[in-house]
Amino acid sequence: MSGATLMAAPGPARRAKVAAIPGFGLTFGITLAWLGTIVVIPLAALALRPWELGLFGLIDSLSDARVLASLRLSFGAALLAALVDLPLGLALAWAVVRMNWPGRRLLDALVDMPFALPTAVAGIALTALFAPNGWVGAPLAQLFGWSVAFTPAGVAVALMFVGLPFIVRTVEPVMRDLAKDAEEAAATLGATRSQTLRRVVLPALAPALLTGFGLAFARAVGEYGSVIFIAGNMPMVSEIAPLLIVIRLEQFDFAGAAAVGLAMLSLSFGILLLLNLAQRRLRRSRR
């Protein structure tokens, strides 16, 4: 075909890429702007404000014996409360999901009580219960000589109260979706209930338990309203770090208050990071 020009057949038309979410770029930009406004900027201000004291001033502010005692109480009581809530939350979740008894729905509703109850009301109620003349505090004082209210033990009790629902509500959906086939197979092979719980159920619930533990700890370490009534607020004894921040703000020591807040933020971030790494390792080991 002399003089004729062979024209290549046009290839298949490119298909236009359709985003799964319409307006993804706009919504993503709005999300980032909103996140920066309510999270990044306040945290950046918290991280920068203490440096007005200078490096040595910041070290002196955080090395104060009163600050160290309050941080030790806040984090120690939060860790203790989360550890105590762990088996209690597992038992409550088991009673709500796996057991059928007349008071199950009432118990399920009571688990959410710390979510709905104002923290100040919770603090007053716990103080009335565990005071030396309270319904629970009086028998403990008479029989065992234990004082709960206005001591560090009262701080731990208040933190256990506010943190327990996080473990129950984190474990509950995982337990509902947990198939009973593995438990039945273990029972068929001759495993006892304790062996089935230890080797089949708990490994499957371990990531959820760790997540609930982290949520309970994070909630407890910054708790203020329900603690100040039952703690007694004695410096070096039962004074929590959030209360010390409020005291420094009332004294117009904004940099010193921000220094305590920065210390709490750093410690909480480090502990939650370790928990997150442990949770990832648990999930990988189950694959």
C-alpha positions in Angstrom: 0.0 0.0 0.0 2.2 2.7 -1.4 1.6 6.2 -0.3 -0.8 5.0 2.3 -0.3 5.8 5.9 -1.1 3.1 8.3 -2.7 4.5 11.4 -2.4 2.6 14.6 -5.6 1.7 16.2 -6.3 3.7 19.2 -5.7 1.9 22.5 -8.3 1.4 25.2 -9.4 4.6 26.7 -8.0 5.3 30.1 -10.6 4.8 32.7 -11.0 7.8 35.0 -10.0 7.2 38.5 -13.0 7.5 40.7 -12.3 8.1 44.4 -14.0 5.8 46.9 -14.9 8.9 49.0 -16.2 11.9 47.1 -14.3 15.0 47.9 -11.6 13.1 49.6 -9.0 15.9 49.3 -11.3 18.5 50.8 -12.4 16.3 53.7 -8.9 15.2 54.4 -7.7 18.8 54.5 -10.5 19.8 56.8 -9.7 16.8 59.0 -6.0 17.7 59.2 -6.8 21.4 59.9 -9.3 20.5 62.7 -6.9 17.9 64.2 -4.1 20.5 64.2 -6.4 23.1 65.9 -7.7 20.9 68.7 -4.7 18.6 69.2 -1.4 19.6 67.7 -1.5 23.3 68.6 -2.4 22.8 72.2 0.2 20.1 72.7 2.8 22.3 71.0 1.9 25.2 73.4 2.2 22.8 76.3 5.6 21.6 75.1 6.9 25.1 74.6 5.6 27.0 77.6 7.7 25.3 80.3 10.9 26.4 78.5 10.3 30.0 79.6 11.9 28.8 82.8 15.0 27.8 81.0 16.6 24.4 81.1 17.8 24.6 84.7 14.5 26.2 85.8 12.6 23.4 84.2 14.8 20.8 85.9 14.4 22.5 89.3 10.6 22.7 88.8 10.2 19.0 88.0 12.7 17.8 90.6 10.8 19.5 93.4 9.9 16.8 96.1 6.2 17.8 96.0 6.1 17.4 92.2 7.8 14.0 92.3 5.5 12.8 95.0 2.4 13.8 93.1 3.6 12.2 89.8 4.5 9.1 91.7 1.0 8.9 93.3 -0.8 9.7 90.0 1.0 7.1 87.9 1.4 4.5 90.6 -2.3 4.6 91.5 -3.3 4.6 87.9 -1.2 1.6 87.1 -2.5 -0.2 90.2 -6.1 0.6 89.4 -5.8 -0.6 85.8 -4.2 -3.9 87.0 -6.9 -4.5 89.5 -9.6 -3.6 87.0 -8.2 -6.1 84.5 -9.5 -9.3 86.1 -12.6 -7.6 87.4 -13.4 -6.3 83.9 -12.8 -9.7 82.4 -15.1 -11.3 85.0 -17.9 -8.7 84.4 -17.6 -9.1 80.6 -17.9 -12.8 81.0 -21.0 -12.5 83.2 -22.6 -10.2 80.8 -21.8 -12.1 77.6 -21.6 -15.8 78.5 -24.0 -16.1 81.5 -27.8 -15.9 81.4 -29.2 -14.9 84.7 -32.0 -12.5 85.8 -29.8 -9.5 86.8 -27.7 -9.6 83.7 -29.3 -6.6 82.0 -29.1 -4.5 85.2 -25.4 -5.3 85.6 -24.9 -4.4 81.9 -26.5 -1.0 82.6 -24.5 -0.4 85.8 -21.2 -0.9 84.0 -21.8 2.3 82.1 -22.6 4.3 85.3 -19.1 5.8 85.6 -19.5 7.1 82.0 -22.8 8.9 82.8 -22.1 10.0 86.4 -20.5 13.4 86.9 -17.0 12.9 88.3 -17.7 15.2 91.3 -20.8 13.2 92.2 -18.8 10.0 91.9 -16.2 11.5 94.2 -18.7 12.6 96.8 -20.4 9.1 96.7 -17.1 7.3 97.1 -16.1 9.5 100.0 -19.4 8.9 101.7 -19.0 5.1 101.3 -15.3 4.8 102.3 -15.1 7.6 105.0 -14.3 6.3 108.5 -18.0 6.5 109.4 -19.2 5.3 106.0 -21.0 2.1 105.1 -17.9 0.5 103.8 -15.2 2.5 105.5 -16.5 1.9 109.1 -16.4 -1.9 108.9 -12.9 -1.8 107.3 -11.7 0.5 110.0 -13.2 -1.6 112.8 -12.3 -5.1 111.6 -9.0 -4.5 109.9 -7.9 -1.0 110.9 -7.8 0.1 107.3 -8.3 3.7 106.3 -9.4 4.3 102.7 -10.8 7.8 102.4 -8.3 10.7 102.6 -5.4 8.4 101.9 -3.6 7.1 98.7 -5.8 4.1 98.9 -8.8 6.3 98.3 -7.1 7.6 95.2 -6.7 4.1 93.9 -10.4 3.2 94.7 -11.6 6.3 92.7 -9.4 5.4 89.8 -10.6 1.8 89.7 -14.2 3.1 89.6 -13.6 5.4 86.6 -11.4 2.9 84.7 -13.4 -0.3 85.0 -15.9 0.3 82.2 -13.2 0.8 79.7 -11.9 -2.8 80.1 -15.4 -4.3 80.2 -16.6 -2.5 77.0 -13.3 -3.3 75.2 -13.4 -7.0 76.0 -17.1 -7.5 75.6 -17.4 -7.2 71.7 -14.4 -9.5 71.3 -15.8 -12.0 73.6 -19.2 -12.0 71.7 -17.4 -12.7 68.4 -15.2 -15.4 69.9 -16.3 -18.7 68.5 -16.9 -21.5 70.9 -15.6 -24.2 68.5 -12.1 -24.0 70.0 -13.4 -24.3 73.5 -15.5 -27.3 72.6 -12.6 -28.9 70.8 -10.4 -28.4 73.9 -13.1 -29.9 76.1 -13.3 -32.9 73.7 -9.6 -33.4 74.0 -9.9 -33.6 77.8 -8.9 -30.1 78.8 -10.3 -28.8 82.0 -12.1 -25.4 82.3 -9.1 -23.7 83.7 -6.8 -25.1 81.0 -9.3 -24.0 78.3 -9.5 -20.5 79.8 -5.7 -20.3 80.1 -4.7 -21.7 76.8 -7.7 -20.9 74.5 -9.8 -18.0 75.7 -7.2 -15.7 77.3 -4.8 -15.7 74.3 -7.7 -14.7 72.1 -8.7 -11.9 74.5 -5.2 -10.7 75.3 -5.0 -7.9 72.7 -8.4 -6.6 73.8 -7.4 -6.9 77.5 -4.2 -4.9 76.7 -6.2 -2.2 74.9 -8.7 -2.0 77.8 -5.8 -1.7 80.2 -4.3 1.1 78.2 -7.6 3.0 78.1 -8.2 2.5 81.8 -4.7 3.7 82.6 -5.0 6.8 80.3 -8.4 7.7 81.9 -7.1 7.2 85.4 -3.8 9.1 85.2 -5.5 12.4 84.4 -8.6 12.0 86.6 -9.4 15.0 88.8 -13.0 15.4 89.8 -13.7 12.1 91.4 -10.3 12.0 93.2 -10.0 15.4 95.0 -12.9 14.6 97.3 -11.7 11.2 98.5 -7.9 11.8 98.4 -7.6 14.3 101.2 -5.2 16.4 99.1 -2.3 16.3 101.6 1.0 17.5 100.0 3.6 14.7 99.7 0.9 12.1 100.8 -2.3 12.2 98.8 -1.9 15.0 96.4 -2.3 14.1 92.7 -0.5 15.7 89.8 -3.6 17.3 88.2 -4.4 19.0 91.5 -0.9 20.4 91.6 -1.3 21.8 88.1 -4.5 23.6 89.3 -2.7 24.9 92.3 0.1 26.3 90.2 -2.4 27.9 87.8 -4.1 29.6 90.8 -0.7 30.9 91.8 -0.2 32.3 88.3 2.8 30.0 87.8 1.7 29.1 84.3 5.2 27.8 83.2 5.4 25.6 86.3 2.0 24.2 85.7 2.9 23.5 82.0 6.1 21.8 83.2 4.1 19.3 85.3 1.7 18.8 82.4 4.6 18.2 80.0 6.0 15.6 82.4 2.6 13.8 82.6 2.3 13.9 78.8 5.8 12.5 78.3 5.3 9.7 80.8 1.8 8.8 79.5 3.0 8.7 75.9 5.9 6.5 76.8 3.8 4.0 78.7 1.1 3.9 76.0 3.7 3.4 73.3 5.1 0.4 75.2 1.5 -1.0 75.5 0.9 -0.4 71.8 4.1 -2.3 70.9 3.2 -5.2 73.2 -0.3 -5.3 71.6 1.2 -5.5 68.1 3.5 -8.3 69.2 0.6 -10.2 70.6 -1.3 -9.9 67.4 1.6 -11.0 65.3 2.2 -14.0 67.5 -1.4 -15.1 66.9 -1.1 -15.1 63.1 
